[in-house]
Amino acid sequence: MIDPGSAATIRAVAGRTYYAAYLATRDTVCALAGNPDFKVDHIALTHFLSHTVRDPWVNGFGETLEDLRVKRTHSDYRLSRAIEPRSVGLTLRDAKFILDNQSELAKRLAGVEIPRLSSD
């Protein structure tokens, strides 16, 4: 039986929700860039969305993705700062928002020059 409040479950939720959100967003950005093999760094992607694009909705989208990334990092590497069990529902809600709004993101980024988003 799975214990929804266990540390392992919370770490799994943080990791899987972030990666689902990141991969969906990465695929959207790659499609807009016209390059399915476009390399996209995690931090560069969230920074581009939350700080570079001049659209408050896209900025909020990027901040939500960054929040999921930070929760995932804390859950995997800073166990003392892992997400609280009561925050799991919020994490799931945020990931669902990211996944459900890929077409809106694509519309808002249409015509925006997408810079190199990799560190190599």
C-alpha positions in Angstrom: 0.0 0.0 0.0 1.3 3.5 -0.8 1.5 6.0 2.0 0.6 9.4 0.4 2.4 11.2 3.2 5.6 9.3 3.1 8.8 11.0 2.1 9.3 8.6 -0.8 5.9 9.4 -2.2 6.4 13.1 -1.8 9.8 12.9 -3.6 8.2 10.9 -6.4 5.4 13.4 -6.8 7.8 16.3 -6.9 10.1 14.6 -9.5 7.4 13.3 -11.8 5.3 16.4 -11.8 8.2 18.6 -12.6 9.6 16.4 -15.3 6.1 16.0 -17.0 5.8 19.8 -16.9 9.3 20.4 -18.1 9.2 17.9 -20.9 5.9 19.3 -22.2 7.2 22.8 -22.1 10.5 21.9 -23.7 8.6 20.2 -26.5 6.5 23.3 -27.1 9.5 25.5 -27.2 11.4 23.1 -29.5 8.4 23.1 -31.9 8.3 26.9 -31.9 12.0 27.0 -32.5 11.5 24.7 -35.5 14.1 22.3 -34.1 12.9 19.1 -32.3 16.6 18.4 -31.2 17.0 21.9 -29.7 18.8 21.4 -26.4 17.0 23.1 -23.5 18.6 23.7 -20.1 16.2 23.5 -17.2 17.2 26.8 -15.6 17.6 28.6 -18.9 14.0 27.6 -19.9 12.4 28.9 -16.7 14.5 32.1 -16.8 13.5 32.7 -20.4 9.8 32.3 -19.6 9.7 34.1 -16.4 12.1 37.0 -17.1 12.8 37.4 -20.8 9.4 37.2 -22.5 7.4 40.4 -22.1 4.1 38.8 -21.2 2.8 38.6 -17.6 1.0 35.4 -18.3 4.1 33.7 -19.7 6.1 35.1 -16.8 3.7 33.5 -14.4 3.9 30.3 -16.3 7.7 30.3 -16.1 7.6 31.1 -12.4 5.2 28.1 -11.8 7.6 25.8 -13.8 10.5 27.2 -11.8 8.7 26.5 -8.5 8.1 22.9 -9.6 11.8 22.6 -10.5 12.9 23.9 -7.1 10.5 21.6 -5.3 11.9 18.7 -7.3 15.5 19.7 -6.5 14.8 20.1 -2.8 13.0 16.8 -2.7 15.9 14.9 -4.4 18.9 16.7 -3.0 17.9 18.7 0.1 15.8 16.2 2.0 15.4 18.6 4.9 13.7 21.1 2.6 11.5 18.6 0.8 7.9 19.6 0.1 5.5 19.3 3.0 2.8 16.7 2.6 0.1 19.4 2.7 1.8 21.0 -0.4 1.5 17.9 -2.6 -2.0 19.0 -3.8 -0.7 22.4 -4.8 2.2 20.8 -6.6 -0.2 18.6 -8.6 -2.4 21.6 -9.4 0.6 23.6 -10.6 1.8 20.8 -12.9 -1.7 20.3 -14.2 -1.8 24.0 -15.1 1.5 23.7 -17.0 0.3 20.6 -18.9 -3.1 22.0 -19.7 -1.8 25.3 -21.0 0.8 24.3 -23.6 -1.4 25.5 -26.4 -1.8 28.9 -24.7 1.9 29.1 -24.2 2.5 28.3 -27.9 0.1 31.1 -28.9 1.8 33.6 -26.6 5.3 32.7 -27.8 4.4 32.7 -31.5 6.6 35.3 -33.1 9.0 35.5 -30.1 12.6 34.8 -30.9 13.7 31.8 -28.9 17.3 32.1 -27.9 19.8 29.3 -27.3 18.6 27.7 -24.0 21.4 25.4 -23.4 24.6 25.6 -21.5 26.8 23.8 -24.0 
